[in-house]
Amino acid sequence: MSEMVERVASALWHNKLQQMQTPPILWNDAGPKRQASCREEARAAIAAMREPTREMEAGIKGNSLREDWWPAFAEHYRQMIDAAMETSKKAD
């Protein structure tokens, strides 16, 4: 299981519980069907973040990076997202 997918799925689960205002059900007690549903939502959320944004670029500016750093960073970022997604696919 991808650690990132699991982390996002758990956060989505807890967010859903807060919205429903139900008694808390811990992630580990949510059951396989609910967990699988949250994992699918987590994968969709992570995939949507695959392309870095200009806001992300602006958040890093000011560091001692070369002018041409953005394309290499963007590629590394995409590779990290892909790795999290690939690990997740293998685990299912």
TIVEX-31506 format. One record per residue: z, x, y of N, C-alpha, C in turn; residue number from 0; chain. Coordinates in pm, 1 decimal, padded with zeros to 6 digits, m for minus. Example, Ala and Ser with C-alpha at 12.3 -4.5 7.8 and 13.67 -1.06 7.14 Angstrom:
2
+----------+----------+----------+----------+----------+----------+----------+----------+----------+-----+--------+
|     n.up |   n.east |  n.north |    ca.up |  ca.east | ca.north |     c.up |   c.east |  c.north | num | cadena |
+----------+----------+----------+----------+----------+----------+----------+----------+----------+-----+--------+
|  00780.0 |  01319.0 | m00569.0 |  00780.0 |  01230.0 | m00450.0 |  00780.0 |  01320.0 | m00330.0 |   0 |      A |
|  00708.0 |  01285.0 | m00225.0 |  00714.0 |  01367.0 | m00106.0 |  00787.0 |  01290.0 |  00003.0 |   1 |      A |
+----------+----------+----------+----------+----------+----------+----------+----------+----------+-----+--------+
***
This chain:
92
+----------+----------+----------+----------+----------+----------+----------+----------+----------+-----+--------+
|     n.up |   n.east |  n.north |    ca.up |  ca.east | ca.north |     c.up |   c.east |  c.north | num | cadena |
+----------+----------+----------+----------+----------+----------+----------+----------+----------+-----+--------+
|  00000.0 |  00084.4 | m00118.0 |  00000.0 |  00000.0 |  00000.0 |  00000.0 |  00088.7 |  00124.0 |   0 |      A |
| m00075.3 |  00049.9 |  00219.7 | m00079.8 |  00122.8 |  00345.7 |  00048.5 |  00100.0 |  00424.5 |   1 |      A |
|  00111.1 |  00206.4 |  00464.7 |  00233.7 |  00195.2 |  00543.2 |  00207.7 |  00119.9 |  00673.1 |   2 |      A |
|  00091.9 |  00145.8 |  00736.0 |  00061.4 |  00080.1 |  00862.1 |  00038.5 | m00069.4 |  00842.4 |   3 |      A |
| m00036.0 | m00106.5 |  00739.1 | m00060.0 | m00248.9 |  00712.7 |  00073.3 | m00317.2 |  00683.4 |   4 |      A |
|  00156.5 | m00253.9 |  00604.7 |  00286.4 | m00312.5 |  00570.5 |  00373.3 | m00329.0 |  00695.1 |   5 |      A |
|  00371.5 | m00231.7 |  00782.1 |  00450.6 | m00237.1 |  00905.3 |  00403.0 | m00351.9 |  00995.7 |   6 |      A |
|  00271.4 | m00364.1 |  01011.6 |  00216.4 | m00470.1 |  01096.6 |  00238.6 | m00607.2 |  01032.1 |   7 |      A |
|  00220.5 | m00615.5 |  00901.7 |  00241.8 | m00742.7 |  00831.7 |  00385.9 | m00789.6 |  00847.4 |   8 |      A |
|  00480.4 | m00699.1 |  00833.9 |  00621.2 | m00734.0 |  00849.8 |  00648.9 | m00782.2 |  00992.0 |   9 |      A |
|  00590.9 | m00715.9 |  01089.9 |  00609.5 | m00757.6 |  01229.1 |  00549.7 | m00896.1 |  01252.4 |  10 |      A |
|  00433.7 | m00922.8 |  01194.6 |  00373.0 | m01055.2 |  01207.0 |  00461.5 | m01161.3 |  01142.5 |  11 |      A |
|  00516.7 | m01128.8 |  01027.2 |  00604.3 | m01222.9 |  00957.2 |  00725.8 | m01257.9 |  01043.6 |  12 |      A |
|  00789.7 | m01157.2 |  01098.1 |  00908.0 | m01181.3 |  01180.0 |  00871.8 | m01258.7 |  01307.3 |  13 |      A |
|  00755.5 | m01231.9 |  01362.2 |  00710.0 | m01305.8 |  01479.8 |  00686.8 | m01453.2 |  01445.5 |  14 |      A |
|  00626.4 | m01478.9 |  01330.2 |  00605.2 | m01617.7 |  01286.9 |  00738.2 | m01690.8 |  01271.4 |  15 |      A |
|  00835.4 | m01624.7 |  01213.6 |  00966.5 | m01687.4 |  01194.1 |  01029.9 | m01725.4 |  01327.7 |  16 |      A |
|  01016.6 | m01637.5 |  01425.5 |  01073.8 | m01666.3 |  01556.8 |  01004.1 | m01786.3 |  01620.5 |  17 |      A |
|  00873.7 | m01796.6 |  01603.0 |  00799.3 | m01908.8 |  01660.0 |  00836.3 | m02040.0 |  01591.7 |  18 |      A |
|  00860.0 | m02035.8 |  01461.6 |  00893.0 | m02157.3 |  01387.3 |  01039.5 | m02196.4 |  01403.2 |  19 |      A |
|  01120.3 | m02104.6 |  01452.4 |  01262.9 | m02125.9 |  01468.8 |  01327.4 | m02176.0 |  01339.2 |  20 |      A |
|  01292.3 | m02110.6 |  01229.6 |  01348.8 | m02144.5 |  01099.5 |  01456.4 | m02042.1 |  01063.8 |  21 |      A |
|  01535.6 | m02073.8 |  00964.9 |  01631.4 | m01972.3 |  00920.1 |  01555.0 | m01847.0 |  00874.8 |  22 |      A |
|  01608.3 | m01731.8 |  00904.8 |  01535.2 | m01609.0 |  00873.0 |  01516.8 | m01587.4 |  00723.1 |  23 |      A |
|  01396.6 | m01549.3 |  00686.8 |  01364.7 | m01506.0 |  00550.7 |  01317.8 | m01362.0 |  00564.4 |  24 |      A |
|  01389.9 | m01271.0 |  00504.1 |  01353.3 | m01130.0 |  00514.2 |  01215.9 | m01105.5 |  00453.9 |  25 |      A |
|  01148.4 | m01005.6 |  00504.4 |  01014.7 | m00970.1 |  00456.8 |  01014.5 | m00951.0 |  00305.9 |  26 |      A |
|  01111.6 | m00881.1 |  00253.7 |  01116.3 | m00854.9 |  00109.4 |  01136.9 | m00981.9 |  00027.3 |  27 |      A |
|  01187.4 | m01087.1 |  00090.3 |  01211.7 | m01213.8 |  00021.8 |  01103.3 | m01318.0 |  00051.2 |  28 |      A |
|  01001.2 | m01279.4 |  00124.0 |  00899.1 | m01375.2 |  00167.7 |  00810.4 | m01422.4 |  00053.2 |  29 |      A |
|  00803.9 | m01346.3 | m00052.5 |  00721.0 | m01383.8 | m00167.0 |  00581.0 | m01326.1 | m00156.6 |  30 |      A |
|  00516.2 | m01303.2 | m00271.5 |  00386.2 | m01237.0 | m00274.6 |  00276.7 | m01311.1 | m00197.4 |  31 |      A |
|  00275.5 | m01443.4 | m00203.6 |  00169.3 | m01520.2 | m00136.1 |  00180.5 | m01507.6 |  00016.2 |  32 |      A |
|  00301.8 | m01521.9 |  00067.5 |  00322.7 | m01508.2 |  00212.4 |  00295.9 | m01365.1 |  00257.7 |  33 |      A |
|  00341.2 | m01268.7 |  00178.5 |  00317.9 | m01129.1 |  00214.5 |  00169.1 | m01097.9 |  00215.6 |  34 |      A |
|  00095.6 | m01147.1 |  00116.4 | m00049.2 | m01122.5 |  00110.9 | m00118.7 | m01181.2 |  00233.0 |  35 |      A |
| m00077.7 | m01299.9 |  00274.0 | m00135.5 | m01363.0 |  00392.3 | m00109.2 | m01279.9 |  00517.5 |  36 |      A |
|  00012.1 | m01231.8 |  00532.2 |  00045.6 | m01148.5 |  00647.7 | m00028.4 | m01015.4 |  00643.3 |  37 |      A |
| m00047.3 | m00961.3 |  00523.7 | m00122.0 | m00834.7 |  00512.6 | m00266.7 | m00853.7 |  00556.4 |  38 |      A |
| m00327.2 | m00966.7 |  00520.9 | m00464.4 | m00993.5 |  00564.8 | m00470.6 | m01002.8 |  00717.0 |  39 |      A |
| m00374.3 | m01069.2 |  00776.5 | m00368.4 | m01077.1 |  00922.4 | m00347.6 | m00937.6 |  00982.9 |  40 |      A |
| m00264.3 | m00857.7 |  00918.3 | m00239.1 | m00721.8 |  00966.7 | m00366.1 | m00638.2 |  00960.6 |  41 |      A |
| m00440.3 | m00650.0 |  00851.2 | m00566.3 | m00575.1 |  00840.2 | m00662.9 | m00614.4 |  00951.1 |  42 |      A |
| m00669.9 | m00743.4 |  00981.3 | m00758.7 | m00790.6 |  01088.4 | m00713.8 | m00734.6 |  01223.3 |  43 |      A |
| m00583.9 | m00732.9 |  01246.7 | m00531.7 | m00680.7 |  01373.1 | m00558.7 | m00531.1 |  01386.2 |  44 |      A |
| m00537.6 | m00457.4 |  01278.7 | m00561.8 | m00312.4 |  01282.0 | m00711.0 | m00283.8 |  01298.9 |  45 |      A |
| m00795.0 | m00358.2 |  01229.0 | m00939.9 | m00339.1 |  01242.7 | m00985.3 | m00365.4 |  01385.8 |  46 |      A |
| m00923.3 | m00462.7 |  01451.1 | m00959.4 | m00492.6 |  01589.7 | m00924.0 | m00377.8 |  01683.7 |  47 |      A |
| m00831.8 | m00294.1 |  01640.8 | m00790.3 | m00179.7 |  01722.3 | m00869.4 | m00052.8 |  01690.1 |  48 |      A |
| m00970.3 | m00062.5 |  01605.0 | m01042.0 |  00056.7 |  01559.0 | m01107.3 |  00133.5 |  01673.0 |  49 |      A |
| m01162.2 |  00061.9 |  01768.5 | m01227.8 |  00129.5 |  01880.1 | m01127.5 |  00151.7 |  01992.4 |  50 |      A |
| m01103.3 |  00277.5 |  02028.7 | m01010.2 |  00303.4 |  02138.3 | m01066.7 |  00247.3 |  02269.7 |  51 |      A |
| m00977.9 |  00207.4 |  02357.1 | m01018.2 |  00146.8 |  02483.4 | m01007.3 |  00247.5 |  02597.6 |  52 |      A |
| m01064.3 |  00210.4 |  02709.7 | m01053.5 |  00295.7 |  02829.2 | m00908.6 |  00299.8 |  02878.6 |  53 |      A |
| m00832.0 |  00193.4 |  02852.6 | m00690.2 |  00196.4 |  02888.9 | m00617.6 |  00305.2 |  02810.2 |  54 |      A |
| m00657.9 |  00321.6 |  02685.5 | m00597.1 |  00427.6 |  02604.1 | m00634.6 |  00564.2 |  02661.0 |  55 |      A |
| m00760.0 |  00576.9 |  02700.5 | m00804.5 |  00702.6 |  02760.4 | m00725.5 |  00731.1 |  02888.1 |  56 |      A |
| m00711.0 |  00630.3 |  02970.7 | m00638.2 |  00647.6 |  03096.8 | m00491.8 |  00683.1 |  03071.7 |  57 |      A |
| m00436.3 |  00632.7 |  02962.5 | m00297.5 |  00661.9 |  02930.1 | m00272.4 |  00807.4 |  02893.9 |  58 |      A |
| m00376.2 |  00877.1 |  02853.8 | m00362.4 |  01016.9 |  02814.2 | m00402.9 |  01111.9 |  02926.4 |  59 |      A |
| m00485.2 |  01064.9 |  03019.7 | m00532.5 |  01152.7 |  03128.3 | m00416.3 |  01218.0 |  03200.9 |  60 |      A |
| m00443.7 |  01332.4 |  03254.5 | m00338.4 |  01406.2 |  03322.7 | m00281.1 |  01515.2 |  03233.5 |  61 |      A |
| m00307.1 |  01504.3 |  03103.2 | m00266.0 |  01611.1 |  03012.7 | m00363.1 |  01727.4 |  03029.7 |  62 |      A |
| m00329.2 |  01838.4 |  02975.8 | m00413.2 |  01957.2 |  02991.3 | m00525.7 |  01955.9 |  02887.6 |  63 |      A |
| m00604.9 |  01850.6 |  02890.0 | m00716.7 |  01838.8 |  02796.9 | m00846.4 |  01876.4 |  02866.7 |  64 |      A |
| m00939.8 |  01926.7 |  02789.7 | m01071.1 |  01958.5 |  02845.8 | m01140.3 |  01829.9 |  02886.4 |  65 |      A |
| m01238.2 |  01840.5 |  02971.9 | m01312.1 |  01723.9 |  03021.0 | m01381.8 |  01647.6 |  02909.5 |  66 |      A |
| m01428.1 |  01718.0 |  02807.5 | m01506.7 |  01653.6 |  02702.4 | m01422.2 |  01610.5 |  02582.7 |  67 |      A |
| m01294.3 |  01587.6 |  02603.3 | m01203.4 |  01556.2 |  02494.2 | m01220.6 |  01415.0 |  02438.3 |  68 |      A |
| m01264.2 |  01318.1 |  02518.3 | m01264.6 |  01178.5 |  02477.1 | m01347.1 |  01150.7 |  02351.3 |  69 |      A |
| m01472.0 |  01197.0 |  02339.6 | m01547.6 |  01166.1 |  02217.2 | m01478.6 |  01216.2 |  02089.7 |  70 |      A |
| m01423.7 |  01335.7 |  02094.5 | m01355.4 |  01389.6 |  01975.9 | m01228.2 |  01309.2 |  01946.6 |  71 |      A |
| m01153.3 |  01276.3 |  02050.9 | m01033.0 |  01196.4 |  02030.3 | m01068.5 |  01060.5 |  01970.8 |  72 |      A |
| m01169.4 |  00995.6 |  02027.3 | m01209.6 |  00863.0 |  01980.4 | m01248.8 |  00867.2 |  01833.4 |  73 |      A |
| m01318.8 |  00971.5 |  01793.1 | m01358.9 |  00984.5 |  01652.6 | m01236.8 |  01004.9 |  01563.0 |  74 |      A |
| m01144.3 |  01089.3 |  01605.2 | m01021.3 |  01110.9 |  01526.8 | m00940.2 |  00981.8 |  01517.0 |  75 |      A |
| m00933.8 |  00909.0 |  01624.7 | m00860.7 |  00782.1 |  01626.2 | m00923.2 |  00685.1 |  01526.0 |  76 |      A |
| m01056.5 |  00672.0 |  01528.0 | m01124.5 |  00583.8 |  01432.9 | m01099.1 |  00627.7 |  01289.4 |  77 |      A |
| m01098.8 |  00758.4 |  01264.9 | m01072.2 |  00809.3 |  01130.6 | m00930.7 |  00774.4 |  01084.8 |  78 |      A |
| m00834.4 |  00778.8 |  01176.5 | m00697.0 |  00742.9 |  01140.9 | m00686.9 |  00594.2 |  01106.5 |  79 |      A |
| m00752.6 |  00509.8 |  01184.0 | m00752.0 |  00365.9 |  01155.3 | m00820.8 |  00340.9 |  01020.6 |  80 |      A |
| m00934.9 |  00406.5 |  00999.4 | m01005.7 |  00390.7 |  00872.4 | m00919.5 |  00434.1 |  00754.6 |  81 |      A |
| m00845.3 |  00542.2 |  00771.1 | m00758.7 |  00591.0 |  00662.5 | m00649.6 |  00488.9 |  00631.3 |  82 |      A |
| m00591.7 |  00429.4 |  00732.4 | m00489.1 |  00326.8 |  00709.2 | m00548.7 |  00207.2 |  00636.7 |  83 |      A |
| m00669.4 |  00170.4 |  00673.1 | m00735.0 |  00055.3 |  00609.6 | m00777.7 |  00088.0 |  00467.4 |  84 |      A |
| m00827.4 |  00206.5 |  00443.7 | m00873.4 |  00246.1 |  00310.2 | m00756.6 |  00250.4 |  00212.0 |  85 |      A |
| m00644.9 |  00307.6 |  00254.0 | m00526.4 |  00311.3 |  00168.5 | m00484.7 |  00170.9 |  00132.6 |  86 |      A |
| m00493.9 |  00081.1 |  00226.9 | m00455.7 | m00057.8 |  00204.0 | m00547.0 | m00124.8 |  00101.3 |  87 |      A |
| m00675.4 | m00100.2 |  00109.6 | m00770.1 | m00160.6 |  00015.7 | m00745.8 | m00112.8 | m00127.0 |  88 |      A |
| m00714.1 |  00016.4 | m00142.0 | m00690.6 |  00073.0 | m00275.0 | m00565.8 |  00012.5 | m00340.2 |  89 |      A |
| m00467.9 | m00021.7 | m00257.1 | m00340.8 | m00071.7 | m00310.7 | m00349.4 | m00215.1 | m00358.9 |  90 |      A |
| m00446.3 | m00289.4 | m00311.4 | m00456.0 | m00432.0 | m00349.5 | m00528.3 | m00452.7 | m00476.8 |  91 |      A |
+----------+----------+----------+----------+----------+----------+----------+----------+----------+-----+--------+
***
